[in-house]
Amino acid sequence: MTRKQRRMTIIGGSLAVLALAAALVLNALRDSIVFFSTPTMVAEKHVQPGKRFRLGGLVQPGSLQRGDNLAVTFEVADGNAKLPVAYKGILPDLFREGQGVVAEGALDASGVFKADTVLAKHDETYMPKDVADALKKQGHWKDDYGPQASGGGKPAATTAQGNPQGAVR
């Protein structure tokens, strides 16, 4: 075997080992790659009690109940299914009914999601300036994408052309 053939064999073998290692890692993490599971996904997967995962969806209006010692219960829904959530602690400032939420924890034996972390998702109307400009050029811009009028608030910074700088809310 010549030197060139030996080198090519080593390179090919190394690439094969690297591809096999990547495939094994991705296979092991396939359930963890998803940022969060919706209540429908939880029902379809039949998640076992005690298994930790992230639950995401919208807080159902009228489901928020506050108890003693910072205990809170609410329902998270995705349009098809609902899942009750119990949490003890201080909720984020953006948390409210009808708003998106991601909770981390596990199901208990009774089917209630016991959260130890609750994150409120940012306003759904956030849009980078580049995306807003592209929508305007394509004619898909809606007036409700624009800045919300707030009484007595500071006006947004604008460019020389009168366009707001930064993100459009």
C-alpha positions in Angstrom: 0.0 0.0 0.0 1.4 3.4 -1.0 1.7 6.3 1.3 -1.2 8.1 -0.4 -3.5 5.1 -0.2 -2.7 4.7 3.5 -3.4 8.4 4.2 -6.8 8.2 2.3 -7.7 5.1 4.3 -7.0 6.8 7.6 -9.0 9.9 6.5 -11.9 7.8 5.3 -11.9 5.7 8.5 -11.8 8.8 10.7 -14.8 10.3 8.8 -16.7 7.1 9.2 -16.1 7.0 13.0 -17.0 10.7 13.3 -20.3 10.2 11.4 -21.1 7.2 13.6 -20.5 9.2 16.8 -22.6 12.1 15.6 -25.5 9.6 14.7 -25.3 8.0 18.1 -25.4 11.4 19.9 -28.3 12.7 17.9 -30.2 9.4 18.4 -29.7 9.7 22.2 -30.9 13.3 22.3 -33.8 13.1 19.8 -36.4 13.8 22.5 -34.4 16.5 24.2 -33.8 18.5 21.0 -37.3 20.0 21.1 -37.4 23.2 23.1 -40.7 22.3 24.7 -43.6 19.9 24.4 -47.2 21.1 24.0 -50.1 19.5 25.9 -51.1 17.6 22.8 -47.6 16.2 22.4 -47.6 15.1 26.1 -50.9 13.3 25.6 -49.7 11.6 22.4 -46.4 10.5 23.9 -48.0 9.2 27.1 -45.2 10.8 29.2 -44.5 8.9 32.4 -45.0 10.6 35.8 -41.6 11.8 37.1 -40.0 12.4 33.7 -38.7 16.0 33.4 -39.6 18.0 30.4 -40.6 21.5 29.3 -44.2 22.3 28.7 -45.2 25.2 26.5 -48.5 26.8 25.4 -50.9 29.5 26.4 -52.2 30.1 29.9 -56.0 29.5 29.7 -58.0 32.6 30.5 -59.9 32.1 33.8 -57.7 29.2 35.0 -55.2 31.2 37.2 -55.7 30.5 40.9 -53.4 31.8 43.6 -53.1 30.0 46.9 -51.1 30.4 50.1 -47.3 30.7 50.2 -46.9 31.7 46.5 -48.7 28.6 45.3 -50.3 29.0 41.9 -52.3 26.7 39.6 -53.3 27.3 36.0 -53.9 25.5 32.8 -51.7 25.5 29.7 -53.4 24.8 26.4 -52.3 24.6 22.8 -55.8 24.7 21.1 -56.3 20.9 21.2 -55.5 19.9 24.7 -55.1 21.4 28.2 -52.8 20.4 31.0 -53.1 21.6 34.6 -49.9 23.1 36.1 -49.0 23.7 39.8 -46.2 26.0 40.7 -44.8 27.4 43.9 -42.8 30.6 43.6 -42.7 34.1 42.2 -44.1 34.3 38.6 -42.4 36.4 36.0 -43.6 39.9 35.3 -44.8 39.0 31.8 -46.9 36.1 33.1 -50.7 36.6 32.6 -53.7 34.7 31.3 -53.8 34.3 27.5 -50.0 34.8 27.3 -47.4 32.2 26.2 -45.6 30.3 28.8 -42.9 27.6 29.1 -42.8 25.6 32.3 -40.1 23.1 33.3 -40.9 20.2 35.6 -42.6 16.8 35.7 -46.0 15.2 35.7 -47.2 13.7 39.0 -49.3 10.6 39.4 -52.6 12.5 39.1 -51.6 14.1 35.8 -50.8 17.6 37.1 -47.6 19.1 35.8 -45.5 20.2 38.8 -43.4 23.0 37.6 -40.2 24.2 39.3 -39.5 26.9 36.7 -41.9 29.1 34.8 -40.9 31.4 32.0 -43.2 33.9 30.3 -42.7 34.2 26.6 -42.1 37.6 25.1 -44.8 39.5 23.3 -45.8 37.7 20.1 -45.8 40.9 18.1 -42.0 41.5 18.4 -40.5 41.8 15.0 -36.9 42.8 14.0 -36.7 45.9 11.8 -35.4 44.0 8.8 -38.4 41.6 8.8 -40.8 44.5 9.2 -39.2 46.3 6.3 -39.4 43.1 4.1 -43.1 42.8 5.0 -43.7 46.4 4.0 -42.0 45.9 0.6 -44.0 42.7 -0.1 -47.3 44.4 0.8 -48.0 42.1 3.7 -47.7 44.8 6.4 -50.6 45.1 8.8 -51.2 48.2 10.9 -51.4 46.2 14.2 -47.7 45.3 13.7 -46.8 48.9 14.4 -45.9 50.4 17.8 -48.7 50.5 20.3 -49.8 54.0 21.4 -49.1 54.5 25.1 -50.4 57.6 26.8 -47.6 59.8 28.0 -44.9 57.4 26.9 -41.6 58.5 25.4 -41.8 58.5 21.6 -39.7 55.9 19.8 -36.4 56.9 18.3 -36.6 57.4 14.5 -34.2 57.5 11.6 -33.9 60.5 9.2 -36.5 58.9 7.0 -39.0 58.8 9.9 -38.8 55.0 10.4 -38.5 53.6 14.0 -35.1 52.3 14.9 -34.6 48.7 16.2 -37.5 46.3 16.6 -41.0 47.1 15.6 -43.6 46.2 18.3 
